[in-house]
Amino acid sequence: MDKNALSRAFMPLLIIFLVVSAISLSFQERLIAFKIDPTVLIVANLIIFAVVALSFYFYAKSLKSNRPAVFMKYIYGAMFMKMMVCAIVAVGYILANGKNVNKGAIFGGIFLYFLYTFVEVAAVMKLSKQNKNA
């Protein structure tokens, strides 16, 4: 698997990050009207993108292995890491803000988590079809 294929597979995730960031920055008043804190949404987008980029690295690394145990270790490790980081950040935000938690931004973050995960899995599946080891 070459780096060019990995870059093409990662490109939709980068586009989602840029579009969500642009929307969060450009339409702050509209988001506030929908009771969504744009700052929380931008931070959630940044954290989720960073975690997804790291898990994408693990997924790509798993595709290079021809041993099933190594493949499963990377896949489950990436999934667990992504879920735990997002859960810890969400719980930390909720505990830090108490009653001032912005529920709209939390639901926006959950939506972004699922969106990134869906696109990431689709990209990895596409890469696995191209890879002879998968």
N, C-alpha and C positions, 0 to 999 in steps of 0.2 A: 504494500500500500504506500503510495507516494504522498508527499506533503501537500501536493496540489489537490489531491482528492480530499484530504483532511480539511484543507482551507475551504474548499467548496462546500463541504458538508457542514462546517461551522458557520458559514456565512449567514444562513437564516437566523441563527441565534443572535448574531451581532446586529442584524437588521432589526430584530424585535427589540433589542436593548436600545438601539438608537431611536426607534420610532416611539417607544414608551417614554424615553427620556425627553424627547422633543415635545410630545403631547403634554407631559407633566409640567414642563417649563413654559410652554406656550399658552396653555389653557388653564392656568392656575385659578383664575376667578370662576371659571365654569366648574372646575373640580370642587372648589370650596362651596359653590352653590349646591352641588350634589352631596355635600358633607363629607368630602374626601380631602384629607390633608395632603397637599402635593409634596411636601417635604418628606413625609413618611413614605409616600408612594415612590419617590425618587430613591430614597435610601433602600427600600425593599427591593426595587428593581436592580439596584447596584449589587446588593448582597446576593440576590438570587442569580444574577448573571455571573458573578464571580464563582459561586458554588457550582453552577451548571458548567462553566468553563473548566473547572477542575474535574468534575465528574466526566465530562466529555473527553478529557485527557486520559482518564482511567479507562473509559470505554474503548478509546482508540488503542490504548496500550494492550487491552485484553484481546483485541482482534489480531494482534501480532503473535500471540501465543498459540501454539498448536496443542497445548496440554489443557484438557478440560478443567482440571482443578484450578489452574492459574486463571483461566478465563472466568470461571465462576467467582473466584476470590475478588478480581477486579470489578466485576459487575455488581456483586452484592456489596462490596466495600463502597463503591461510588454511590449506590442507592442509599445505603445507610448513612453515609457522610452527608449527603444532600438533605435527607430528611431531618437528621439531628441538628445540623447547623440552622436550618430554617426554623425548627421547633424551638431551639434555644434562643434564637434572636426574637421570635414572636413572644415567648414567655418573658424574656427580659424586658421587652418593650411594654408588655402588659403590666408587669410588676413595677416597673419604673414610673409608669404614668397613672396607675390606679384608676380613678374614675374619669380621667381625661383621655382615655384611650379612644382613638379614632377608628370606629368599627368599619367605616367605609374603606379606609386605607388597608386595614387588615384583610378584608374580603378582596380588595384589589390585589394585595400581595399573594393571597391564596390562588386567585385567578392566574396571576403571573407565574406562580410555581407550576400550575398544571399546564399552562401554555408552553412554557419553556421545556417542561418534561416531555410533553407530547411531541414537540418539534425535535428535541434531542433524540428521543427514541426513534423517530422516523428517519433522522439522519444516520443514526448508528445502524439501523436495519438496512438502509441503502448501502452503507459502507460494507456491511457484512456480506451482502450479496456479491460485492466486487472482490471480496477477499477469499482466497482459496483455503485459508486456515479456519475460517468461521464455520 
